[in-house]
Every structure is written in C-alpha cells, then in structure tokens.
Amino acid sequence: MVNLITGPRGSGKTKQIIELANEKVKTSNGYVVLIKKSHRDTSSVDFNVRAICMADYADIKTQEAFIGFIYGMVASNHDIETILIDGVLKQADISLDTLPTFLGELNKLSKKNNLESYVSISAEKKDIPNIDSPDYNVLS
C-alpha cells in the first residue's frame, strides 16, 4: 500500500514525513528509508533512519532511473520495511501528469516486497490524477 500525504507547499508535509520516519524506526524490525531531494532538515531525522539525499545522486534525472534506484535499494537490502519519499514532484522528472505511473510502480514494488510506502505530494488532493485508487491511502 502506498500512503499519500498531500497539501500545498508550506503545509508541513516535510515535517510530517520526518516525524513519521522517526516513529516508524522505533517500532520497525527492519530498515526505514527516507528519500529527500536535499540535505535540508535532515538534522531532525533519527540517526537510525537511512536518509538518502537525491542531490548526492544528480545523474538520476528520469522517473525510470528513480524507480530503478528504489528497486536497486530494495533488491540489495531485503530488510527494508518502510520507504518514505518527501517531495516526490521534486524528484527526477516526476510531475502531476506522470505521477500515476510512478505511484503504480511504487505500489507494485511495495506489494511484491511487503513494504510500507509513504509519499508526500505538493498538490491538493483534487489536483492529483487517479488518487482515488484502492491502492492508495490518502492521509492528508
């Protein structure tokens, strides 16, 4: 299942996803991975959360490469239980138009590997295509 945190820019989604990562790492038996665009705000992330800043991987520029990156992460570590992606529309070339394809791929990966996935999206719920799918749980 893919959990979505939606809202306009500046509505506290980053803070919410960091708090969620910090909560998950306390109760998880496996690894918790937080993917962010930059190193900003990572000082408040629990030391046991694996924080990945995509600015360190500047060559990942397409949605396909970004999905491949996530697949590679999961393939190399079967103990990952939770993946949180902050600001998905800032990652690679993902836009509101391509978001359904990305979320579909993430949902397949999550189901196949028994992962809990959380994605923050800087957009109103009404502006996100195909968000009413039973594969997604909209948290806000």
ROMIDREN-490954 format. One record per residue (C-alpha): residue number from 1; x, y, z. Coordinates in pm, whole numbers. Layout:
% residues N
<pt><nr>NUM</nr><east>X</east><north>Y</north><up>Z</up></pt>
...
This chain:
% residues 140
<pt><nr>1</nr><east>0</east><north>0</north><up>0</up></pt>
<pt><nr>2</nr><east>115</east><north>348</north><up>-84</up></pt>
<pt><nr>3</nr><east>21</east><north>617</north><up>167</up></pt>
<pt><nr>4</nr><east>-7</east><north>972</north><up>32</up></pt>
<pt><nr>5</nr><east>48</east><north>1294</north><up>223</up></pt>
<pt><nr>6</nr><east>-92</east><north>1579</north><up>15</up></pt>
<pt><nr>7</nr><east>-119</east><north>1953</north><up>53</up></pt>
<pt><nr>8</nr><east>8</east><north>2279</north><up>-86</up></pt>
<pt><nr>9</nr><east>367</east><north>2390</north><up>-48</up></pt>
<pt><nr>10</nr><east>437</east><north>2508</north><up>306</up></pt>
<pt><nr>11</nr><east>163</east><north>2300</north><up>469</up></pt>
<pt><nr>12</nr><east>401</east><north>2094</north><up>685</up></pt>
<pt><nr>13</nr><east>436</east><north>1777</north><up>476</up></pt>
<pt><nr>14</nr><east>815</east><north>1754</north><up>524</up></pt>
<pt><nr>15</nr><east>781</east><north>1786</north><up>900</up></pt>
<pt><nr>16</nr><east>504</east><north>1526</north><up>895</up></pt>
<pt><nr>17</nr><east>707</east><north>1277</north><up>689</up></pt>
<pt><nr>18</nr><east>1017</east><north>1323</north><up>909</up></pt>
<pt><nr>19</nr><east>809</east><north>1266</north><up>1223</up></pt>
<pt><nr>20</nr><east>658</east><north>958</north><up>1059</up></pt>
<pt><nr>21</nr><east>1005</east><north>823</north><up>974</up></pt>
<pt><nr>22</nr><east>1119</east><north>884</north><up>1332</up></pt>
<pt><nr>23</nr><east>812</east><north>699</north><up>1466</up></pt>
<pt><nr>24</nr><east>848</east><north>407</north><up>1224</up></pt>
<pt><nr>25</nr><east>1213</east><north>346</north><up>1314</up></pt>
<pt><nr>26</nr><east>1116</east><north>300</north><up>1680</up></pt>
<pt><nr>27</nr><east>863</east><north>26</north><up>1603</up></pt>
<pt><nr>28</nr><east>1016</east><north>-138</north><up>1298</up></pt>
<pt><nr>29</nr><east>1206</east><north>-466</north><up>1293</up></pt>
<pt><nr>30</nr><east>1364</east><north>-370</north><up>962</up></pt>
<pt><nr>31</nr><east>1510</east><north>-62</north><up>800</up></pt>
<pt><nr>32</nr><east>1334</east><north>269</north><up>742</up></pt>
<pt><nr>33</nr><east>1450</east><north>471</north><up>440</up></pt>
<pt><nr>34</nr><east>1373</east><north>840</north><up>390</up></pt>
<pt><nr>35</nr><east>1438</east><north>982</north><up>44</up></pt>
<pt><nr>36</nr><east>1468</east><north>1361</north><up>21</up></pt>
<pt><nr>37</nr><east>1581</east><north>1597</north><up>-253</up></pt>
<pt><nr>38</nr><east>1842</east><north>1775</north><up>-37</up></pt>
<pt><nr>39</nr><east>2019</east><north>1760</north><up>299</up></pt>
<pt><nr>40</nr><east>1790</east><north>2032</north><up>434</up></pt>
<pt><nr>41</nr><east>1604</east><north>1930</north><up>753</up></pt>
<pt><nr>42</nr><east>1794</east><north>1602</north><up>787</up></pt>
<pt><nr>43</nr><east>1933</east><north>1702</north><up>1127</up></pt>
<pt><nr>44</nr><east>1593</east><north>1623</north><up>1279</up></pt>
<pt><nr>45</nr><east>1589</east><north>1271</north><up>1132</up></pt>
<pt><nr>46</nr><east>1659</east><north>992</north><up>1381</up></pt>
<pt><nr>47</nr><east>2010</east><north>851</north><up>1340</up></pt>
<pt><nr>48</nr><east>1867</east><north>503</north><up>1272</up></pt>
<pt><nr>49</nr><east>1665</east><north>621</north><up>970</up></pt>
<pt><nr>50</nr><east>1858</east><north>576</north><up>645</up></pt>
<pt><nr>51</nr><east>1827</east><north>925</north><up>497</up></pt>
<pt><nr>52</nr><east>1910</east><north>945</north><up>127</up></pt>
<pt><nr>53</nr><east>1954</east><north>1284</north><up>-33</up></pt>
<pt><nr>54</nr><east>1900</east><north>1267</north><up>-407</up></pt>
<pt><nr>55</nr><east>2124</east><north>1571</north><up>-457</up></pt>
<pt><nr>56</nr><east>2406</east><north>1322</north><up>-398</up></pt>
<pt><nr>57</nr><east>2279</east><north>1123</north><up>-699</up></pt>
<pt><nr>58</nr><east>2242</east><north>1404</north><up>-952</up></pt>
<pt><nr>59</nr><east>2261</east><north>1167</north><up>-1250</up></pt>
<pt><nr>60</nr><east>1921</east><north>1020</north><up>-1162</up></pt>
<pt><nr>61</nr><east>1715</east><north>1253</north><up>-1378</up></pt>
<pt><nr>62</nr><east>1427</east><north>1044</north><up>-1509</up></pt>
<pt><nr>63</nr><east>1134</east><north>874</north><up>-1347</up></pt>
<pt><nr>64</nr><east>1258</east><north>539</north><up>-1479</up></pt>
<pt><nr>65</nr><east>1601</east><north>593</north><up>-1324</up></pt>
<pt><nr>66</nr><east>1443</east><north>697</north><up>-994</up></pt>
<pt><nr>67</nr><east>1225</east><north>384</north><up>-986</up></pt>
<pt><nr>68</nr><east>1531</east><north>177</north><up>-1078</up></pt>
<pt><nr>69</nr><east>1720</east><north>337</north><up>-790</up></pt>
<pt><nr>70</nr><east>1444</east><north>238</north><up>-546</up></pt>
<pt><nr>71</nr><east>1426</east><north>-115</north><up>-692</up></pt>
<pt><nr>72</nr><east>1804</east><north>-147</north><up>-652</up></pt>
<pt><nr>73</nr><east>1785</east><north>-33</north><up>-292</up></pt>
<pt><nr>74</nr><east>1519</east><north>-290</north><up>-210</up></pt>
<pt><nr>75</nr><east>1698</east><north>-566</north><up>-405</up></pt>
<pt><nr>76</nr><east>2019</east><north>-506</north><up>-214</up></pt>
<pt><nr>77</nr><east>1853</east><north>-495</north><up>128</up></pt>
<pt><nr>78</nr><east>1558</east><north>-725</north><up>193</up></pt>
<pt><nr>79</nr><east>1525</east><north>-587</north><up>546</up></pt>
<pt><nr>80</nr><east>1376</east><north>-255</north><up>430</up></pt>
<pt><nr>81</nr><east>1025</east><north>-228</north><up>576</up></pt>
<pt><nr>82</nr><east>935</east><north>133</north><up>512</up></pt>
<pt><nr>83</nr><east>1020</east><north>381</north><up>237</up></pt>
<pt><nr>84</nr><east>925</east><north>745</north><up>272</up></pt>
<pt><nr>85</nr><east>967</east><north>986</north><up>-19</up></pt>
<pt><nr>86</nr><east>949</east><north>1357</north><up>59</up></pt>
<pt><nr>87</nr><east>851</east><north>1594</north><up>-219</up></pt>
<pt><nr>88</nr><east>805</east><north>1339</north><up>-497</up></pt>
<pt><nr>89</nr><east>734</east><north>1614</north><up>-751</up></pt>
<pt><nr>90</nr><east>1088</east><north>1744</north><up>-692</up></pt>
<pt><nr>91</nr><east>1240</east><north>1404</north><up>-773</up></pt>
<pt><nr>92</nr><east>1373</east><north>1331</north><up>-1122</up></pt>
<pt><nr>93</nr><east>1121</east><north>1440</north><up>-1386</up></pt>
<pt><nr>94</nr><east>807</east><north>1341</north><up>-1195</up></pt>
<pt><nr>95</nr><east>511</east><north>1574</north><up>-1249</up></pt>
<pt><nr>96</nr><east>139</east><north>1556</north><up>-1174</up></pt>
<pt><nr>97</nr><east>92</east><north>1410</north><up>-1523</up></pt>
<pt><nr>98</nr><east>346</east><north>1129</north><up>-1470</up></pt>
<pt><nr>99</nr><east>268</east><north>1075</north><up>-1102</up></pt>
<pt><nr>100</nr><east>12</east><north>795</north><up>-1161</up></pt>
<pt><nr>101</nr><east>276</east><north>590</north><up>-1346</up></pt>
<pt><nr>102</nr><east>529</east><north>643</north><up>-1066</up></pt>
<pt><nr>103</nr><east>278</east><north>558</north><up>-793</up></pt>
<pt><nr>104</nr><east>173</east><north>246</north><up>-985</up></pt>
<pt><nr>105</nr><east>534</east><north>126</north><up>-999</up></pt>
<pt><nr>106</nr><east>589</east><north>206</north><up>-632</up></pt>
<pt><nr>107</nr><east>270</east><north>20</north><up>-543</up></pt>
<pt><nr>108</nr><east>386</east><north>-291</north><up>-736</up></pt>
<pt><nr>109</nr><east>723</east><north>-278</north><up>-560</up></pt>
<pt><nr>110</nr><east>556</east><north>-227</north><up>-221</up></pt>
<pt><nr>111</nr><east>317</east><north>-521</north><up>-266</up></pt>
<pt><nr>112</nr><east>582</east><north>-756</north><up>-401</up></pt>
<pt><nr>113</nr><east>827</east><north>-679</north><up>-118</up></pt>
<pt><nr>114</nr><east>579</east><north>-622</north><up>165</up></pt>
<pt><nr>115</nr><east>685</east><north>-259</north><up>206</up></pt>
<pt><nr>116</nr><east>502</east><north>28</north><up>363</up></pt>
<pt><nr>117</nr><east>546</east><north>334</north><up>140</up></pt>
<pt><nr>118</nr><east>473</east><north>698</north><up>214</up></pt>
<pt><nr>119</nr><east>491</east><north>976</north><up>-43</up></pt>
<pt><nr>120</nr><east>446</east><north>1349</north><up>10</up></pt>
<pt><nr>121</nr><east>299</east><north>1543</north><up>-281</up></pt>
<pt><nr>122</nr><east>289</east><north>1923</north><up>-303</up></pt>
<pt><nr>123</nr><east>-58</east><north>1944</north><up>-453</up></pt>
<pt><nr>124</nr><east>-418</east><north>1948</north><up>-342</up></pt>
<pt><nr>125</nr><east>-587</east><north>1609</north><up>-339</up></pt>
<pt><nr>126</nr><east>-837</east><north>1723</north><up>-606</up></pt>
<pt><nr>127</nr><east>-550</east><north>1806</north><up>-847</up></pt>
<pt><nr>128</nr><east>-385</east><north>1462</north><up>-833</up></pt>
<pt><nr>129</nr><east>-497</east><north>1224</north><up>-1109</up></pt>
<pt><nr>130</nr><east>-617</east><north>871</north><up>-1016</up></pt>
<pt><nr>131</nr><east>-575</east><north>933</north><up>-643</up></pt>
<pt><nr>132</nr><east>-899</east><north>754</north><up>-561</up></pt>
<pt><nr>133</nr><east>-747</east><north>415</north><up>-643</up></pt>
<pt><nr>134</nr><east>-790</east><north>145</north><up>-377</up></pt>
<pt><nr>135</nr><east>-410</east><north>105</north><up>-393</up></pt>
<pt><nr>136</nr><east>-359</east><north>442</north><up>-224</up></pt>
<pt><nr>137</nr><east>-436</east><north>562</north><up>125</up></pt>
<pt><nr>138</nr><east>-460</east><north>941</north><up>143</up></pt>
<pt><nr>139</nr><east>-351</east><north>1053</north><up>489</up></pt>
<pt><nr>140</nr><east>-396</east><north>1427</north><up>429</up></pt>
